Amino acid sequence: MIVGMGVVTFIPRLLPLLLLSSKTLPKIAIKWLGYIPVAVLSAMLFPALLINDKQVYFSSDNLFLIVSIPTFLVAVKTKSLFATVIAGMLMVAVSRLFQII
């Protein structure tokens, strides 16, 4: 069963590599493929930021939503995953520190 699942997972990854490795993709296809990581990250991130207890949660109490705005600006400005993650973590830590004090 495990070997079969591995083969089924491996084939869809191997076939495009074998079929497309000797070909050059059109510029529009390369540009379109560049948007896929952003779309996937957004699809995973927005529900975590906006939904709490199965309801949309827009509030000044939603720490992660508030911190995500300047974190997004850091991401746009630096275009660095490392800088974005560090900035987001620092903003959450500082925000929590000031809520405790």
N, C-alpha and C positions, 0 to 999 in steps of 0.2 A: 504494500500500500504506500509506504513512504517513498520507495523508489519510483513508483508510478506517479505520485504527486510531484516528485522532483523532475521527472521527465516532462510532465504536462506544464510545469512552471518554466522549465528551461527552454523548451521548443519555441514559444512565442518570443523569447529574447534572442535566441540564436538565429532564427530565420531572417529577421530584418537585417541582422548584422551580416549574414552570408550573402543575402540578395543585394544589399545596398552598399557593401564595402567597396566595390569597384566602380560605383557610379557617383556622379556629382549631383547633389540635389539643387533644384532651382533656388535662387535667393529668397523668393517669397516663401518657399517651404521651410527654409532655415529660419527665416524671421518668425514664421508662425510657430515653429517648434520652440523658439525661445520664450514664448508666452506660456507654455505648458507648466513650468515650475511655479510661476506666479499664480496661475489659475488653481492649481492643486493646493498650494499653500493657503490661498484665500478660502477655498472651499473647506479646508480643515480648520482654519483659524476663526472665521467669522462666527460660526455657531458657538465656539468656546467663549468668544467675547460678548456675544449678544443674547445668549439664552441661559436662563437660570430657572430651575424648577419648571421646565417645559413652557416658559413664558419669555417673551422678549423683555430684556432688562436694560433699558436706557435710564440711567440714574447717575447722580453724582457719587453714589456709593459704589458703583461698579469700577473698582480700582483698575482692573485689567483693561477695560475699555478706555478709561481716561489716559492711562500710561501708553496705550497703543498708539495714540495720536502723535506724541513727540517721537516715539520709537519709529513710526512710519516715516517721519520727516528725516530722522537720522539715516534711515535706509535709503531714502531718495537722494539725500545729499552725499553720502559716502559710497553707496553702492557696494558696501562691504557687509557680508553676513556676520563676520566676527564683531565688527563695530556695532552693528544693529543689536545683536544678542547681548553684548556687554551693556550697551546703553539701556536696553529694556530691563535687564536684570537690576542694574543700578537704580533706575527710576522706581521700580517696584520696591526695592529694599529701602530706599530713602522715603518713599511714600508710607510704607508700613512703619518705619521708624518714627516718623512725625505723627502718625495716628496713635502710637503707643504713648508718646510723651505727652 
